[in-house]
Amino acid sequence: MDTELARTFLAVVAAGNFVKAADRLFITQSTVSSRIRSLEELLGCRLFLRNKAGATLTPAGRQFQRHALNLLRTVEQARQAVGVPAGFRASLTVGARIGIWEDLLQRWLPRMRESLPDIAIVAEIGFEDDLTMGLVDGHIDIAAMYAPQSRPGLIVEPLLNEELILVQTEPCPRESVLDSRYVHVDWGPEFLARHSARFPESAGAAIKVNIGLLGLQHILKNGGSGYFPRRLVANHLSLGLLHRVPDAPSFTLPAFIVYPSEHDPEVFGPALNLIREIVARV
């Protein structure tokens, strides 16, 4: 379907009549009428009832309105996904968990801009399901995540092993750490299973979050304890804002980088190598 037909249809809906729609689109009223007539012939139904008061939607027109909006939205999303901004030779969309963006990919962004200034970068935050779907449908080019899903056509490459350590805002005995101020961060099913095995006496946390940074900000402001990657809390530990719980078990949380097996090596190669270089220095 010609998107101009859908665009004209929505202009008539918004304006309430063909004359105002023509003014908004900078075309003649006869052109609006011709487009709507072509659209009605294509769909095999009448979309508007025209009278002195203007143009009102028929039941079929009301049903088509939703589809017209979706059509234009899809076309615009496709244009943005495959289009390259003026002045750049390529565009790269990189998505990751917020905990991986924090520190690691934040350092990657300026290095990428310095090394490859002619490549536009789109940075996104997401969870594993959304990131994987973005890779599969081509919306995302490179993703960094903790629990990747194996899909045909995707390369899953180990990135680093996070060390999750138990920290607290005020030194206290380990036995009292998992109290009402303990914040349980959802680091995935493997962490949950190992956490439950090591702390079978824990009755459950009063606060649970699925974003590590949110949990960290909470305990820094309100006090408490929780498990976080060592690299994210290293500075807070050195400043005395957090304290590692003595003798508390630590857990390994592997992170991965995922990208399509078929890709442009001139764009992906330098980007991936910069990520690997930054991680190697952690």
Secondary structure as UniProt FT lines:
FT   HELIX           3..15
FT   HELIX           18..25
FT   HELIX           29..43
FT   STRAND          48..51
FT   TURN            52..53
FT   STRAND          54..57
FT   HELIX           59..82
FT   TURN            86..87
FT   STRAND          90..96
FT   HELIX           98..100
FT   HELIX           101..105
FT   HELIX           106..115
FT   TURN            117..118
FT   STRAND          119..125
FT   HELIX           128..137
FT   STRAND          142..145
FT   TURN            152..153
FT   STRAND          154..168
FT   HELIX           174..176
FT   TURN            177..178
FT   TURN            180..181
FT   STRAND          182..185
FT   HELIX           189..198
FT   TURN            200..201
FT   STRAND          207..209
FT   HELIX           212..222
FT   STRAND          225..229
FT   HELIX           230..238
FT   TURN            239..240
FT   STRAND          243..244
FT   TURN            246..247
FT   STRAND          251..260
FT   HELIX           265..280
//
